[in-house]
Amino acid sequence: MRIEDTDQGRFVEGAEQYINDCLSWCGLEPDESPSKGGAYGPYRQSERKATYRQHAEQLVKDGHAYYAFDTPAELEAMRNQYKTATNPSPQYNHELRNKMRNALTLGKAEVDQLLQNNTPHVIRIKIPEEEEISFTDMIRGKVSFNSSTIDDKVLLKADGMPTYHLAVVADDRAMEISHAFRGEEWLPSAPVHVLLWKYLFGLENMPKWAHFPLILGPNGKLSKRDGAKYGFPVFAMNWQDLKTNEITEGFREKGFLPEAFINMLALLGWNDGSNQELFTKEELIEKFSIERVHSSGAKFDYEKAKWFNHEYIKNAGSELISDILKNLLEEKGIAYQQDNLIKVSGIIKERCILLTDVWPNSFFFFEAPSNIDFTSIKSKWNADKTAFFYEAIQLFAGSENWSAHILENDFKQLAANKNIKPGEVLLPLRIMLVGQKTGPGVFEIAEVIGKEETNKRIGHVINHTNLL
């Protein structure tokens, strides 16, 4: 893992640790990194500053780069002077460089004096005119550019720090990188990188490149703003902006398993040619091939992401849910029986799409609901139903086999004896035990919470003075 932190203006405190934490959550531990070290360190570009200056000066010496002394005001004046309706943002290119204040237009003596006086300057690559620059992309095949469409990118900034263009080429060579995978937004910069490889190290030493398609949101490239607008995460984990204290919710905190998160990401823009959708990390390592990466952007579908997570929760052992339940109950100071944790986990697992669904689908197994949906009961309540549930309490109290199957049969038989349709009393029973209309099988709930608690919750509701 290499930290590319040469743009000090975009430095974000805590970002490096955040990257480490996200990789750790995903179970992706780098073999070499700033914290681990390795044979190709240092692994922060800001700590490799001296080597970039050497490469930039070598390019100047060989005639492939030049010093430019233009001030920000002069650059802005150039853009205003030469902008047109068809070219609203003029670039510092092979045409305009001859009108600017640089080593190509100034005499050698003046350039030497400016350098001796430590006059602020940058080093720009000198892009050749009318040259075809080509390379083979592992996803897109042969890619070609005409050099006349490319501007003279800054390689070394006035503060002595390199731009991405110089740093990434220098470090890929120094670290013996064999394959460089980048997002397709870097494709327009590829010809600059090709030229730098050619000038500094020879094209035969250049790694294989692949420019991956973007992940698309509802309106183009997926962004943090999309997540805020449409209510889905875009970061792996919660990120807190230390300047504003704003928290951006992550997949982990939303309730995703790391295995589902990786599986979902892998299938954005790739498949193995089959209909298989669920892959372990080991299967992804075995089956992945660059040839099957799509060249067009993949649209992120949050509902599909949740489907992946649901499948992983369903396929996980009951220990996954029971461990979450155990932690929640201990945090809340609620007593529980260990045997019930596994039993409850098996009952609710199919209902949990996200891990955050565990408590809403299980709290009523461990504590009586504090909020009862009396409105849904009251709408069709009458004296006959009150009498029925008093008899149900007596029925349950005398039950010798406290199992969901027996309880259900006895309850429905009592309803039949009273000429009441089961549906008319099943919903009220659910609300009595759960507090709401939804939840797992109501008799499964009764079996877990036990005879005494079941009758206590029924009695609490039918004794409610406003029911009739």
C-alpha positions as CSV (number, residue, x, y, z in Angstrom):
1,M,0.0,0.0,0.0
2,R,1.4,3.3,-1.1
3,I,0.1,6.6,0.2
4,E,0.0,9.1,-2.6
5,D,0.0,12.3,-0.6
6,T,2.0,14.7,-2.8
7,D,-0.9,17.2,-3.1
8,Q,-0.6,18.9,0.3
9,G,-3.5,21.1,-0.5
10,R,-5.8,18.1,-0.4
11,F,-4.3,16.5,2.7
12,V,-7.0,15.1,5.0
13,E,-6.1,14.4,8.6
14,G,-6.9,10.9,9.6
15,A,-7.4,9.6,6.0
16,E,-4.4,7.2,6.1
17,Q,-5.6,5.5,9.3
18,Y,-9.1,5.4,7.8
19,I,-7.7,3.5,4.7
20,N,-6.0,1.1,7.0
21,D,-9.2,0.5,9.1
22,C,-11.3,-0.1,6.0
23,L,-8.9,-2.6,4.6
24,S,-8.7,-4.3,7.9
25,W,-12.5,-4.6,8.2
26,C,-12.5,-6.1,4.7
27,G,-9.8,-8.6,5.7
28,L,-7.5,-7.2,3.1
29,E,-4.1,-6.7,4.8
30,P,-1.3,-5.3,2.7
31,D,2.0,-7.1,2.8
32,E,3.9,-3.8,2.6
33,S,2.7,-0.4,3.8
34,P,3.8,2.7,5.7
35,S,3.0,0.9,9.0
36,K,4.5,-2.4,8.1
37,G,7.5,-1.3,6.0
38,G,9.1,-3.4,3.3
39,A,11.9,-3.6,0.8
40,Y,10.5,-0.8,-1.4
41,G,9.9,1.9,1.2
42,P,9.2,4.6,2.1
43,Y,5.6,4.0,1.3
44,R,4.4,7.6,1.6
45,Q,5.2,9.7,-1.4
46,S,5.8,12.8,0.7
47,E,8.8,10.9,2.1
48,R,10.3,10.4,-1.3
49,K,10.6,14.0,-2.3
50,A,14.3,14.0,-3.2
51,T,14.0,11.3,-5.8
52,Y,11.3,13.2,-7.7
53,R,13.5,16.3,-8.0
54,Q,16.3,14.2,-9.5
55,H,13.9,12.8,-12.1
56,A,12.5,16.2,-13.0
57,E,16.0,17.7,-13.3
58,Q,17.0,14.8,-15.5
59,L,14.1,15.4,-17.8
60,V,15.1,19.1,-18.1
61,K,18.7,18.1,-18.9
62,D,17.5,15.8,-21.6
63,G,15.3,18.4,-23.2
64,H,12.0,16.7,-22.3
65,A,10.9,19.2,-19.6
66,Y,11.5,22.9,-18.8
67,Y,11.4,25.4,-16.0
68,A,8.3,27.7,-16.0
69,F,8.2,30.9,-14.0
70,D,4.7,32.1,-14.7
71,T,2.9,33.5,-11.7
72,P,-0.7,32.6,-10.9
73,A,-1.8,36.0,-12.2
74,E,0.1,35.5,-15.5
75,L,-1.6,32.1,-16.0
76,E,-5.0,33.5,-15.3
77,A,-4.3,36.4,-17.8
78,M,-3.3,33.8,-20.4
79,R,-6.5,31.9,-20.0
80,N,-8.6,35.1,-20.3
81,Q,-6.6,36.3,-23.3
82,Y,-6.8,33.1,-25.4
83,K,-10.2,31.7,-24.4
84,T,-12.8,31.4,-27.2
85,A,-16.3,30.1,-27.5
86,T,-14.9,26.7,-28.8
87,N,-12.0,26.8,-26.3
88,P,-13.2,28.3,-23.0
89,S,-10.2,26.9,-21.0
90,P,-6.9,27.3,-22.9
91,Q,-4.2,24.9,-21.9
92,Y,-0.5,25.5,-21.4
93,N,0.4,23.5,-24.6
94,H,2.8,23.4,-27.5
95,E,1.3,26.6,-28.9
96,L,0.9,28.7,-25.8
97,R,4.1,27.8,-24.1
98,N,6.0,30.0,-26.6
99,K,4.0,33.0,-25.3
100,M,4.7,32.3,-21.6
101,R,7.5,33.0,-19.2
102,N,9.6,29.9,-19.2
103,A,13.0,28.4,-20.1
104,L,11.9,28.0,-23.7
105,T,11.2,31.8,-24.2
106,L,13.8,33.3,-21.8
107,G,17.5,33.4,-22.4
108,K,19.8,30.9,-20.6
109,A,21.4,33.6,-18.5
110,E,18.1,34.9,-17.3
111,V,16.9,31.4,-16.5
112,D,20.1,30.7,-14.5
113,Q,19.7,34.0,-12.6
114,L,16.0,33.3,-11.8
115,L,17.0,29.8,-10.5
116,Q,19.9,31.3,-8.5
117,N,17.5,33.8,-6.9
118,N,15.2,30.9,-5.9
119,T,12.4,32.5,-8.0
120,P,9.2,30.3,-7.6
121,H,8.9,28.0,-10.6
122,V,7.5,24.7,-11.7
123,I,8.9,22.0,-14.1
124,R,6.6,21.1,-17.0
125,I,6.9,18.2,-19.4
126,K,7.6,19.3,-23.0
127,I,4.9,17.4,-25.0
128,P,6.1,16.8,-28.6
129,E,4.0,18.0,-31.5
130,E,2.0,15.8,-33.8
131,E,3.1,12.5,-32.3
132,E,1.0,9.4,-31.8
133,I,1.2,8.0,-28.3
134,S,-0.1,4.5,-27.9
135,F,-0.2,1.8,-25.3
136,T,-2.1,-1.4,-24.7
137,D,-4.7,-1.3,-22.0
138,M,-5.6,-4.7,-20.5
139,I,-9.3,-3.8,-20.6
140,R,-9.6,-1.5,-23.6
141,G,-7.0,-2.9,-26.0
142,K,-4.9,-0.4,-28.0
143,V,-5.4,3.2,-27.0
144,S,-3.9,6.0,-29.0
145,F,-3.7,9.8,-28.5
146,N,-2.4,12.6,-30.7
147,S,0.2,14.6,-28.6
148,S,-1.2,17.9,-30.0
149,T,-4.3,17.5,-27.8
150,I,-2.2,17.2,-24.6
151,D,-1.0,20.1,-22.5
152,D,2.4,20.5,-20.9
153,K,1.5,19.1,-17.4
154,V,3.3,20.3,-14.3
155,L,5.7,17.6,-13.1
156,L,7.2,19.4,-10.1
157,K,5.4,22.1,-8.2
158,A,6.8,25.3,-6.8
159,D,6.9,23.7,-3.3
160,G,9.2,21.0,-4.6
161,M,6.5,18.3,-4.4
162,P,5.8,16.3,-7.5
163,T,2.4,16.0,-9.2
164,Y,0.7,12.7,-9.5
165,H,2.1,12.2,-13.1
166,L,5.7,12.2,-12.1
167,A,5.3,10.6,-8.7
168,V,3.4,7.6,-9.9
169,V,5.8,6.8,-12.8
170,A,8.9,7.3,-10.6
171,D,7.4,5.1,-7.8
172,D,6.0,2.4,-10.1
173,R,9.6,2.0,-11.4
174,A,11.3,2.2,-8.0
175,M,8.8,-0.3,-6.5
176,E,9.0,-2.7,-9.5
177,I,5.2,-2.5,-10.0
178,S,4.1,-5.1,-12.6
179,H,0.5,-4.1,-13.1
180,A,-1.1,-0.7,-12.6
181,F,-4.9,-0.5,-12.3
182,R,-6.5,2.9,-12.2
183,G,-9.9,4.4,-12.7
184,E,-10.8,5.5,-16.2
185,E,-10.7,9.1,-15.2
186,W,-6.9,8.8,-15.4
187,L,-7.1,7.6,-19.1
188,P,-6.7,11.1,-20.5
189,S,-3.4,11.5,-18.5
190,A,-2.1,8.1,-19.7
191,P,-0.1,9.6,-22.7
192,V,1.8,11.9,-20.3
193,H,2.7,8.8,-18.2
194,V,3.7,6.9,-21.4
195,L,6.1,9.7,-22.3
196,L,7.6,9.8,-18.9
197,W,8.2,6.1,-19.0
198,K,9.8,6.5,-22.4
199,Y,12.0,9.4,-21.4
200,L,13.1,8.1,-17.9
201,F,13.2,4.4,-18.0
202,G,12.3,3.0,-21.4
203,L,8.9,1.6,-22.5
204,E,10.1,-1.9,-22.1
205,N,10.1,-1.4,-18.3
206,M,6.5,0.0,-18.1
207,P,4.0,-2.1,-16.1
208,K,0.9,-3.4,-17.7
209,W,-2.0,-1.0,-17.4
210,A,-5.7,-1.3,-17.0
211,H,-8.1,1.6,-16.6
212,F,-11.2,0.3,-14.8
213,P,-14.7,1.6,-15.5
214,L,-16.3,4.0,-13.0
215,I,-19.0,3.0,-10.6
216,L,-22.0,5.0,-11.6
217,G,-24.7,6.5,-9.4
218,P,-28.2,7.7,-10.4
219,N,-26.7,10.7,-12.2
220,G,-23.2,9.8,-13.4
221,K,-20.1,9.0,-11.4
222,L,-21.1,7.7,-7.9
223,S,-20.4,10.4,-5.3
224,K,-20.8,11.1,-1.6
225,R,-23.6,13.5,-2.5
226,D,-25.5,10.6,-4.1
227,G,-25.4,8.7,-0.9
228,A,-26.7,11.7,1.1
229,K,-29.5,12.4,-1.4
230,Y,-30.7,8.8,-2.0
231,G,-30.0,7.3,1.4
232,F,-27.3,4.7,0.8
233,P,-23.6,4.5,1.9
234,V,-20.7,5.1,-0.5
235,F,-17.8,4.7,2.0
236,A,-16.8,1.3,3.5
237,M,-17.0,2.7,7.0
238,N,-18.2,5.8,8.8
239,W,-16.0,8.8,7.9
240,Q,-16.0,11.9,10.1
241,D,-14.7,15.2,8.6
242,L,-12.5,16.6,11.4
243,K,-13.1,20.1,10.2
244,T,-16.9,20.1,10.1
245,N,-17.5,17.0,12.3
246,E,-19.9,15.8,9.6
247,I,-20.3,12.0,9.6
248,T,-20.8,10.1,6.4
249,E,-22.3,6.7,7.0
250,G,-20.5,3.6,5.9
251,F,-21.5,0.2,4.8
252,R,-20.2,-1.3,8.0
253,E,-22.3,0.9,10.2
254,K,-25.3,0.5,7.9
255,G,-25.2,-3.2,8.8
256,F,-23.2,-4.9,6.0
257,L,-20.9,-7.9,6.4
258,P,-17.5,-7.3,4.9
259,E,-17.8,-10.5,2.9
260,A,-21.0,-9.3,1.3
261,F,-19.4,-5.9,0.7
262,I,-16.4,-7.4,-1.2
263,N,-18.7,-9.7,-3.2
264,M,-20.9,-6.8,-4.2
265,L,-17.9,-4.7,-5.3
266,A,-16.3,-7.5,-7.3
267,L,-19.4,-7.9,-9.4
268,L,-19.7,-4.2,-10.3
269,G,-18.2,-4.4,-13.8
270,W,-17.0,-8.0,-13.7
271,N,-18.5,-11.6,-13.8
272,D,-17.0,-15.0,-14.3
273,G,-19.1,-15.8,-17.4
274,S,-21.6,-17.9,-15.4
275,N,-24.8,-17.1,-13.5
276,Q,-23.0,-17.4,-10.1
277,E,-23.4,-14.3,-7.9
278,L,-22.2,-15.4,-4.5
279,F,-18.4,-15.8,-4.2
280,T,-16.1,-16.3,-1.3
281,K,-13.0,-14.2,-1.3
282,E,-11.0,-17.4,-2.2
283,E,-13.3,-18.0,-5.1
284,L,-12.9,-14.5,-6.3
285,I,-9.1,-14.9,-6.2
286,E,-9.3,-18.1,-8.1
287,K,-11.9,-17.1,-10.8
288,F,-11.0,-13.4,-11.4
289,S,-9.7,-12.6,-14.8
290,I,-9.0,-9.1,-16.2
291,E,-10.4,-10.2,-19.6
292,R,-13.9,-10.3,-18.1
293,V,-13.8,-6.7,-16.7
294,H,-16.3,-4.5,-18.5
295,S,-15.1,-1.4,-20.3
296,S,-18.3,0.5,-19.6
297,G,-19.3,1.9,-16.2
298,A,-21.3,-0.3,-13.8
299,K,-24.4,1.3,-12.1
300,F,-24.5,0.8,-8.4
301,D,-27.8,-0.7,-7.2
302,Y,-28.4,-0.4,-3.5
303,E,-31.2,-2.9,-3.5
304,K,-28.9,-5.4,-5.1
305,A,-26.2,-4.6,-2.5
306,K,-28.7,-5.4,0.3
307,W,-29.6,-8.6,-1.5
308,F,-26.0,-9.7,-1.3
309,N,-25.9,-8.9,2.4
310,H,-29.2,-10.8,3.1
311,E,-27.8,-13.9,1.3
312,Y,-24.7,-13.8,3.5
313,I,-26.7,-13.4,6.7
314,K,-29.0,-16.3,5.7
315,N,-26.0,-18.5,4.8
316,A,-24.1,-17.7,8.0
317,G,-24.4,-19.9,11.1
318,S,-26.7,-18.8,13.8
319,E,-23.7,-17.8,15.9
320,L,-23.4,-14.6,13.8
321,I,-26.8,-13.3,15.0
322,S,-26.5,-14.7,18.5
323,D,-23.1,-12.9,19.0
324,I,-24.7,-9.6,17.9
325,L,-27.7,-10.3,20.2
326,K,-25.4,-11.1,23.1
327,N,-23.5,-7.9,22.8
328,L,-26.7,-5.8,22.4
329,L,-28.4,-7.5,25.5
330,E,-25.3,-6.9,27.6
331,E,-25.0,-3.3,26.5
332,K,-28.7,-2.8,27.5
333,G,-28.4,-4.7,30.7
334,I,-31.1,-7.2,29.7
335,A,-30.9,-10.7,31.2
336,Y,-31.0,-13.6,28.7
337,Q,-30.6,-17.4,28.5
338,Q,-27.8,-18.6,26.3
339,D,-30.0,-21.4,24.8
340,N,-32.5,-18.8,23.7
341,L,-29.9,-16.8,21.7
342,I,-29.3,-19.5,19.2
343,K,-33.0,-20.3,19.0
344,V,-33.9,-16.7,18.4
345,S,-31.1,-16.3,15.8
346,G,-32.5,-19.2,13.8
347,I,-36.0,-17.7,13.9
348,I,-35.0,-14.1,12.8
349,K,-32.1,-14.8,10.4
350,E,-34.3,-14.9,7.3
351,R,-35.8,-11.5,8.3
352,C,-32.5,-9.6,8.6
353,I,-31.4,-7.9,5.5
354,L,-28.9,-5.8,7.4
355,L,-27.2,-6.5,10.7
356,T,-29.0,-3.4,12.0
357,D,-32.2,-5.4,11.6
358,V,-31.3,-7.8,14.3
359,W,-32.6,-5.8,17.3
360,P,-35.9,-4.6,15.7
361,N,-36.7,-8.2,14.8
362,S,-35.8,-9.7,18.2
363,F,-36.2,-7.2,21.0
364,F,-39.6,-8.6,21.9
365,F,-38.1,-12.0,22.7
366,F,-36.2,-10.4,25.6
367,E,-38.4,-7.6,26.9
368,A,-42.1,-6.7,26.7
369,P,-42.8,-4.1,24.0
370,S,-43.2,-0.7,25.5
371,N,-45.3,0.6,22.6
372,I,-48.4,-1.3,21.7
373,D,-50.3,-0.7,18.4
374,F,-53.7,-0.4,20.2
375,T,-55.2,1.3,17.2
376,S,-54.9,-1.8,15.0
377,I,-56.6,-3.9,17.7
378,K,-59.3,-1.5,18.7
379,S,-60.7,-1.1,15.2
380,K,-62.3,-4.5,15.2
381,W,-62.4,-5.3,18.9
382,N,-65.6,-6.3,20.8
383,A,-66.6,-8.1,24.0
384,D,-66.5,-11.5,22.4
385,K,-62.8,-11.0,21.6
386,T,-62.1,-9.9,25.2
387,A,-63.8,-13.1,26.4
388,F,-61.9,-15.2,23.9
389,F,-58.5,-14.0,25.1
390,Y,-59.4,-14.5,28.7
391,E,-60.1,-18.1,27.7
392,A,-56.9,-18.2,25.7
393,I,-55.0,-17.2,28.9
394,Q,-56.6,-20.2,30.7
395,L,-55.9,-22.5,27.8
396,F,-52.2,-21.5,27.7
397,A,-51.9,-21.7,31.5
398,G,-53.0,-25.3,31.4
399,S,-50.8,-26.3,28.4
400,E,-48.5,-29.1,29.2
401,N,-46.6,-29.0,25.9
402,W,-45.3,-25.5,25.4
403,S,-44.3,-25.8,21.7
404,A,-45.2,-23.6,18.8
405,H,-47.0,-26.3,16.9
406,I,-49.2,-27.4,19.8
407,L,-49.9,-23.8,20.8
408,E,-51.0,-22.9,17.3
409,N,-53.4,-25.9,17.1
410,D,-54.9,-25.2,20.5
411,F,-55.4,-21.5,19.8
412,K,-57.1,-22.1,16.4
413,Q,-59.3,-24.9,17.9
414,L,-60.4,-22.5,20.6
415,A,-61.3,-19.9,17.9
416,A,-63.3,-22.5,15.9
417,N,-65.2,-23.5,19.1
418,K,-66.2,-19.8,19.5
419,N,-67.1,-19.4,15.8
420,I,-64.3,-16.9,15.4
421,K,-62.1,-16.9,12.3
422,P,-58.4,-17.4,13.2
423,G,-57.4,-14.3,11.3
424,E,-59.5,-12.1,13.5
425,V,-57.5,-13.1,16.6
426,L,-54.1,-13.9,15.2
427,L,-53.3,-10.3,14.5
428,P,-54.3,-9.1,17.9
429,L,-52.2,-11.9,19.5
430,R,-49.2,-10.8,17.5
431,I,-49.6,-7.2,18.6
432,M,-50.0,-8.3,22.2
433,L,-46.7,-10.2,22.1
434,V,-44.7,-7.9,19.7
435,G,-46.4,-4.5,19.9
436,Q,-46.7,-4.3,16.1
437,K,-48.1,-6.1,13.1
438,T,-44.8,-7.5,11.8
439,G,-42.4,-10.1,13.1
440,P,-41.7,-13.9,12.9
441,G,-44.2,-16.6,13.6
442,V,-46.3,-15.5,16.6
443,F,-46.3,-19.0,18.2
444,E,-42.6,-19.3,17.8
445,I,-42.4,-16.1,19.8
446,A,-44.7,-17.5,22.4
447,E,-42.6,-20.7,22.7
448,V,-39.4,-18.7,23.3
449,I,-40.8,-16.1,25.8
450,G,-42.6,-18.8,27.8
451,K,-46.0,-19.4,29.3
452,E,-45.9,-16.8,32.1
453,E,-44.6,-14.0,29.8
454,T,-47.1,-14.8,27.0
455,N,-50.1,-14.6,29.4
456,K,-48.7,-11.5,31.1
457,R,-48.5,-9.7,27.7
458,I,-52.0,-10.8,26.7
459,G,-53.5,-9.7,30.0
460,H,-51.8,-6.3,29.8
461,V,-53.6,-5.6,26.5
462,I,-57.0,-7.0,27.2
463,N,-57.1,-5.1,30.5
464,H,-56.4,-1.9,28.7
465,T,-59.3,0.4,29.7
466,N,-59.6,2.1,26.3
467,L,-59.9,-1.0,24.2
468,L,-63.7,-1.1,24.1
